[in-house]
Amino acid sequence: MKNSQPDTPLYSGYFNAEAAGALGITRSGSLAAERPPELKFEKNSGLPVMPATPPAADDDKRKYERSLRSFFRTGKGGGLPTADGEAIYPALLAPFRDHPHLELNYPLWMEDNDHVQTASLHDFLAERIQLFAPAESDARILKDNLLRLEVIVGEQVKFAEEAYSGFSVLTEALKELMERLHLSGKDAEAFFADAENLKKQIPREGLLLPFSPNAPFYLLAALKGEHLRQRRDSLRQKIHHITAKLKDLLTVERAKAPEAKSPEKLHDSLGFAESFFSFEEMSGVLPTGGTSVMPVERLQRIEKVVRILENTEADFFQKEASIVLSKQLAESSTLDWGKTFDNSQITMAATGKVCRQAMEVFDKKMAAYAEIFAAIRTGELEIENLYAPDIHGDYLAHFSWRFFTEDEMAACPPVLLFAQDSSLMENELNEFSKMLSSSRPIKCLIVKQGSSDPTNFVFRQELGAIAIAHRNAYILQSAAVAPANLVEGFRTGLDNFAPALFYILCPQKEAGEMGSAHLWASAAVESREFPGFVYDSQKDVKWGGRFDIRHNPQPQANWPEHTLHYQDENGEKSSLPVPFTFADYAAQDPQYAGLFHIVPSQFWSDNLLPISEYLALAPQELYAKVPFVWVVDAQHRLQKAAAAWPVVLTCQERLDFWHFLQENAGVHSYHVEQATQRLREEMEEATAQKIQALEAAHAAALNAAKQEEGRIAMERLASVLLDMDTTELVSSAPATAKLAPAAQAPKTEQPAVVTAEAAPAKEEEESLVTGEPWIESALCTTCNECINLNKRMFQYNGSKQATLADPKAGTFSELVLAAEKCPVSIIHPGAPLNQNEQGLDELIKRAEPFN
């Protein structure tokens, strides 16, 4: 079987919109009925109805709001119905209140071979069926009725707290399923064959654990055995090797003693050759002396080591744990402690003395185990003849558990402490602190049962946070509804050479209400009432690296948010986002019923706020506001339940603890956010300075380019003017002007001649400036606007700056449009080359600003 998969998302998956569809079970009538139609395998389509009541008169509304605010501040005058058939449920949980068998992740299948493996019953059955029926069409009847089989198993273990033989339960369930299906003929034969194949795939030693307060103890017992098996094999081999080597030394040494050569000793050793030898004569001729004899002190030391190591099987390897059990927990539990934790020594401890008793048991056991590991070290030194009494003698005389290696400590039977959190917090918190401070690696499984007192608001003493303050422990805070988290945490905690606290939410079981207890525990985790976390002091040297809150629903958020689907009175479907807060959890707990009040829909107003929004407002905005949570009544109608002030205070306190965990785990860390803000401001300032510098440089470059382009244009104009042919100017003068002396030439004619000839030059100048299109390429920003417009007319040069490749490759309209799109206005359209192009008058006007 594969290792267990992570638990259903959001701890139990109750809040998943597909949860009911995933299990496919809706219920009407008794599950013990003869025929399967009592189970409808379809998604529940019933949606709560949003009432559409006309609002009350203003005077009535004002009077009601005054009384509502009085309830909010005092907590008096409220109350939710809790009787069967009338109970109010949080809107997000309402779809599951009629599903007593809906215990996701349970029953839990557990195999305890060399490696403990767990899986939900659903996953286990699906995997086993796949082994003999891999095709979709194989074992079709069995596959189609797999959920029915799970329901029958749930019926059989519903009121149980102890573990069951999985094979026996499933065998009976398969028989019951066949009877309920009323199969006959080939269908009956096929189902029977598939059921037999399934039974062949079910390990006989597997256990089924129902959801109960005992489930964490069954898991810990199995994992404790796994932990020891994996670490003791090599130690046992090591001890056998050392013992054999030391015995060889002793055998050789005994052979050197004079009495070893006596006729009696020779006869004992060589009795088989009595007919060939005379042991009396042999004893007389054997040499004496000449061989060094081991010092008596060393001989005695080796003999002591051998004696200690030979007794380890009974004194060490046959022991699996030393358990200190609170009498209060033992009396309230139905668990058979001796059977569950076999081969373990169980010590009962009175209230107020559990931690002290655990430390005393630990010290006594570890002193005995220290003698074993000191003997191992002595034996290893003696085998190599490296033992130096003046060095090793003093060290080993003061040898204690604090000198154990991690492998040695892991091989020792652990000391386990079992108690309830209320007893620990009220009676021996100081002793608990002393135990953690001493770094004794005692493993504590502390169960939390029931809710906090709703009438006495306090900032809670969180047992997990108190343990964190000691910095040296492994801490798992989780709930019994999440068995995969327990398995992972128990394994790590048992392996850790440090104190361990397993703080587990285990609701007390009411007769016939285990399903609701499962829902209650799931809601406790979802609402931050009992958030899960792991703190591993040995995982990282950095504080933040030791925390893990990833198993919580939506760990980045204050409250997990889900979608509430509903319908109006006309059947129109709609939805709204609803955070699941501590107030939603409290609304399904009878202890808090008096702190809620159903607000009639005619009195709904803007002064009623969802409690998550209420908590986010500033105090000055809250004077007229009253927080509420969405609930569903027995008639399946959505209602607003106003929450009293004590509920608000507890919400704030739970949110504060959740923020404590978030920040330790690096989520929304104040220091990280401050550093990020400072970095953002520094980057923005640096970016602004860079932009300013770039803008200044761009302006300077633009100005320089304009001046350069102007200079070039003037030089071109001058060049054209200097290259003009003046012969026409001279030949066009009148003949009288040619022959007349310069002094006699009429002064009024020369300007006229010059003016007449200068006109064409002026026209040519204007043509050069405004008639020819051109681009100030040096200022191009490579924006691609002109290139994208006409790739034949505009092209990039080697510096990727635009040039006018062929003015005739496009229209004057494209030139004007390119000039308008250019972000730096460096395209000058000039005059139209095609005088027949349409709309030239308008285009020339648009081109003027760019020429």
Protein Blocks (a to p, Z undefined) as FASTA:
>chain_A
ZZdddddehhlommpmklmmmnopacedjfkbmblklpccdddfbdcdddddddddfklm
mmmmmmmmmmmmnopoiacdfbehiaccdfklmmmmmmmklcghiacdddddfbccdddf
klmmmmmmmmmmmbfkgoklmmmmmmmmmmmmmmmmmmpcbdcdfklmmmmmmmmmmmmn
opghjllmmmmmmmmmmmmmpcfkbccddddfklmmmmmmmmmmmmmmmmmmmmmmmmmm
mmmmmmmmmmmmmmmpmklmgmklmmmmmmmmmmmpcfklmmmmpcgehiacddfklmmm
mmmmmmmmmmmmmmmmmpgbdcdddfklmmmpcbdfklmmghiacddddehilmmmmmmm
mmmmmmmmmmmmmmmmmmmmmmnopacfklmmmmmmmgcfklpcfklmmmpccddddddf
klmmmmmmmmmmmmmmnopacdcddddedjddfklccddddfklmmmmnopaccddddfk
lmmlmmmmmmmmmmpgcddddddddddddehilmmmmmmmmmmmmnomaccddddfklpm
bfklmgccklpghklbmbdcdddddddfkopacdddddddfklmmmmgmklmmmgccddf
klgcfklccfklmmmpcfklmmmgccddddddfkopacdddddfklmmmmmmmmmmmmmm
mmmnopapfklmmmmmmmmmmmmmmmmmmmmmmmmmmmmmmmmmmmmmmmmmmmmmmmmm
mmpcfklmmmmpcfklmmpcfklpcfklmmmmmmmmmmmmmmmmmmmmmmpgcddfklpg
olommmmmommlpccdfkopacdfblmlpcfklmmmmmmmpmnlpacebjafblkbghkl
mmmmmmmmmZZ
